[in-house]
Amino acid sequence: MIINSYNLYIKSVFISLSLLCSPLLLLNVLVDPLWHFYGNILTNQNFAFNERESKLNLFFQNPEKYDCYIFGSSRTTLLNSKEIEGYNCFNFSFSSGKVGEFLAYAQYLEKKNYYPKLIIVGVDGENFFSSKLSESIPGFIKNNKSPNNFLKDYLSIDSFIFSYRTLFGHSPLTRYYDKQFTAKILHDAPKYNPKKNTSKKATQTRHKLHTSFIPGNFEFYNKIKETYPKSKFIFYVPPISKWRIEQKSKNGRLDDYIKAIYSISKLKSPVYDFSIPSKYTSSLNNTYDGSHFNAKTNSLITKSINTGKAQFGERIDRIEYIQYKNHFINTLK
């Protein structure tokens, strides 16, 4: 009798948990906020709640499909991987990405025996002014484990909150991913206001973790290349509005910024600098914040990569440092 009562109790608990968990699991699977399956099939908008993990969930669905990897920060997420000719690229870039993290991802993928033919690396000058470049690496990458199983992720309240916010269009960023997981800018993105974005307070906020120029940070990029010695590499600096570049000049940081970017040319691979002021970075219509640029501008970047000729900015691995520096400074006059 006691045994029967115990069995009945267990069955009741199981049924109750199933009834409670089924709607949560179903919603999370349909919205798929961490990209374990096909993404959000309800609204076709995939928000960037946790790009560091969701990008790998998506990649591991068919890792053999890709022979090209793209690493970078949120600025590089807007580079359309499908526009790179001759390769099938996967864009691993994520918000606030640092070069120490890119190195960890590259080493993690290499340990799993994935060897791309081409690797494209977005270079942010800020990586040369910070000593904190490896702080947000997921634990499973540090420990060379697999990402979470979808059940572990989708039976959680956090994922349910992500799904709920997705259904109501509450993106954590001004970017989102479409049903092909191509990054796009939201239609209601703010209009760029240089005065607001280059104010003293905004500038201090951007640089509060940054110290003086750290030339040794170049080694992170060098180690990424050493991880894949047989792969072709292309490095590029995403565009920055001319107003932000002018602010660097006013703050006395431009010379070090130019030195930092040019140091990448020591890697003996193509290096494009699209942050040099140009008509594209001088337009208020191409960016919503002076750092993240629209699809039209990024298509010029992919065209540069495809043709080997910079559509704007400069390919700096083919010129001397003094020529590069003079050209950069002259664009501000």
N, C-alpha and C positions, 0 to 999 in steps of 0.2 A: 504493500500500500504506500509506504514511504517512497519507494523507488518510483512508482507510477506518478506520485505527486511531484517528485523532483523532475521527472522527464517532462511532465506537463508544464512545469515552470520554465524549463529550458526552452521548450518549443514556443511558449508565449513570449519569452524575452527575444528569441530569434525573430519571430514574426513581427513583433513591435519594432525592433531595430531595422528590419527590412522595410517596413512601411515608412519609417522615418528617413532612412537613407536613400531609398529608391528615387524620390523626387529630386533630392540633392544631386545624386549621381547622374540622373538623366539630364538635368539642366546643365551640369558641368560638361558632360559629353557633347551635348548639342552646341554649346557655346565654345567649348574647348579653349579656355583661357590660357592654358600652358602648352598648347600646340602638340598634343600627343597624337592627334588624328588628322582631321581635315580643316581644322580651324572653325570659326563661327559660321555655322550653316543657317543661322536664323537671320542675321543682319549683314553677313559678309564683311563685317569690320572686326579686325583682330587688334586689340589694344596691347600696348607694351607694358604689361604688369611686371614681368620678370624675364627680360630678354636673355639674361645670362643663362637661364635654364631652358626657357622655351625654344631658343634657337637650336640647342642641342637635341631636344626632344624631336624637333622637326627634322633635323639632319639625320638622326639615327633611324628614321623611317625607311630611308634608302641611301645609305652613305656611299655606296659604290657608284651612285649616279653622278657624283660631282668630281671634277678634275681641276677645280679652281676654288680657292678660298679667299674671302675678303675679310680683313680684320680692321676694326676702327671704332671710333666713338659714335655718338648719335649723328654726327655730321656725315659719317660714312654710311649710316643705315640708308640714307636717301640716294645712294648710288645704286642704280638699277642693275642687278647682276645679270639680268637677261639680255642686256645690251652689250655685254662683253662678247665679241665675236670669236668663234673657234673654240670656245670652252663652255662648260656647264658649271657656272659659279654658284657657290653658296655664300651668302653674306652673313658672317658671324658677328657683325658689329652690334654694339649695344650702348645704351645711354650711359654717359659718364665713363666710358671705357678708357682704361689706361694701358700703356704699353706693357707693363708687367703682367697684366691680365692676358693680353694677346699672346705673350710668350707662353704663359701657362696653358692656354688653349691649344697652341701649336704643339707643345710638347705632349699634351694629353692625347691629341689626335695621332701623333706620330707613334706613341706607345701602343696605340690600337691598330697600328699598321695601315694608316691611311696616308697616301703619298700623292698630293696634288701636283699637276704639271705647272700650274701658275698660282702665285700668291700675291694678292694686292693688299698693301698695308696703308691705311690712312695715317698720316703723321700730324699730330697736334703739337704745336710749339710748346704748349703748357707742360708737356711731358718732360721737358728739359728744365723746368723750374719747380719741380716738386720731388720730394723724397718719398712720397706715399703713392706708389704705383702698383701695388699688389695686394690691396686690402680687401677687395670684394670678390675674391675667387671662391666659387662654390666648393663646399667640402668634398663632394664626390670627385671633383677634378683634382684637388690636392691629394686625395687618397687613391686616385686612379680607379674609381668605381664607376658603375653605370648610374645614369640619372634615375630618379624615383620612378617606380611603377605607376601607371596612370591611376590605379585604384587608391594608392596611398595619397596621391595628389588630389584626386577628385572626390574622395570621401572626407574632405576637410572643409571647414567653414570658410577659411581664407579663399579657397577656390570658388566657393559659392558666392562670396562677396564680389570677387572679380567678375563672375558671370552676371551677377545682378547689375553691377555698374556698367558692364558692356551693353546689356539690353537697353539701358536708359541713356546710352551714349556718353557716359562719364569717363572720358579718356584721361589717364594720368599725365599725358603729354600732348603736345600740339601735333604730334604725328600719330599715324595708325598704319596698319598693314591691311591690304586688300585680300581678296580670297585666294590670290596667288602668292600671298605673303611678300608682296612688294611694298616697301615703305612709301607712304604718301603724307602730304601735309593736309590737315583738316581744313575743310572749306571755310570755317569761321576763324581761321588763324588771325591773330592781330596784325595790323599794319605796322611795319617797322618804323620806329621813331628813334633816330640816331641820338637825339638830345637825351632821351630817357635812358637808352641803353649804354650811353657813354658817360653818364653822370658819375660824379665822384663816388657816390655810394655804391652804384652798380659795379664800378671798376674794382672797388675795394672788396666787394663780395666775391667777385670772380677770382681774385688773386690772394684771398686771405690765407690759403694753404700753401701758397707758392713762396719760395725763397729766391735766392740769387741763382744765376745760371749754373747748372750742374752738367758739365760736358760729359761726365762719365755715364750719364743716362743713355748715351748713344749705344752702349753695350747691349741694352735690351733689344734694340733693333738688330744688332749684329747677331745676337744669339737666336733670334727668330730665323734669320737666314741660315745660320749654322745648323738649325734643327732640320732643315730641308735643303741640303746642299745640292741636290739634283733638280730642284724646282726653279723655274723662272720667277724672278721677283720684280714687282713694280711698286714704287712708293709714290704717294702723292699727298700734297697738303691741300685739304679742302678749302674752298674760298672763305674769306672773311671780309666783311664790309670795309670799305676804305675808311670809314669813321672809326672803326675799332683799331685799324692800323695807325691812324693818326693819333689815337689815344696812346698807343704803345710808344710812339715817337715823343709825345709830350711827357710821358712818364719816364723817359730815358731807358726804355726796355727794348727798343727796336733793334739796336745793334746786336744785342745778345740773341734776340729772336732770329735775326738773319744768320748769325753764326750757327745757331742750333739747327735750323733747317738745312743749311748747306752741308753740315757734317754728315748728313745722310748720303751725300754723294760719294762718300768714302766706301760705300758698300758696293760700288761698281755695278749698279743696276739703274734703270731709268728712274729719275726722280722729277716729278712735276710739282711746281709750286703755283697753285691757283689762288693763293692769298695775296699775290702781288696786285696792287690796285689796278683796276681795269674798268671798262665801261660796264662790265657785268657786276662787279662788286661795288660800283658807284651808283647803282640803281636801287631805289627804294622798293621796287616791285618784285625783285628776285629773291627776297628773304623776308622772313617775319621777325627776325631778331638780330640780324647781322652775322649770324653764325650758321644757320641752317638754310640751305638754298633750294629753290624749286626744281622741278623735274627738268625744265628746259636747260637750266644751268648745268645740272648734273649730267644731262645727255651730252653736253659739250665735253665733259670730263671723260665719259666713256668713249667718245669719238677720238679724243686725244690718245687714250690708251690703245685703241684699236689701230690708229694710224701711226703712232709714234711721234706725232707732231702736236704741240700744245695749241689748242684753239684759242686760249687766252692764258695769261700768266706766262710761265717760262719752264722749259725743260732744263733744269739746272745742272744735271750731271755732265752736260756737254760744254759748259762754260767755266771760266775761272771765277774764283770767289770775288775778286774785286769788280769784275764785270757784272756779276749777279748783284752785288751790294749796290753799286752805282745805279744800275737799272731800277732796283727796288726803290731806292731813295728818290730818284728822279721822277718816279710816277706820283709822288706826293706833292710835287711842285706845281 
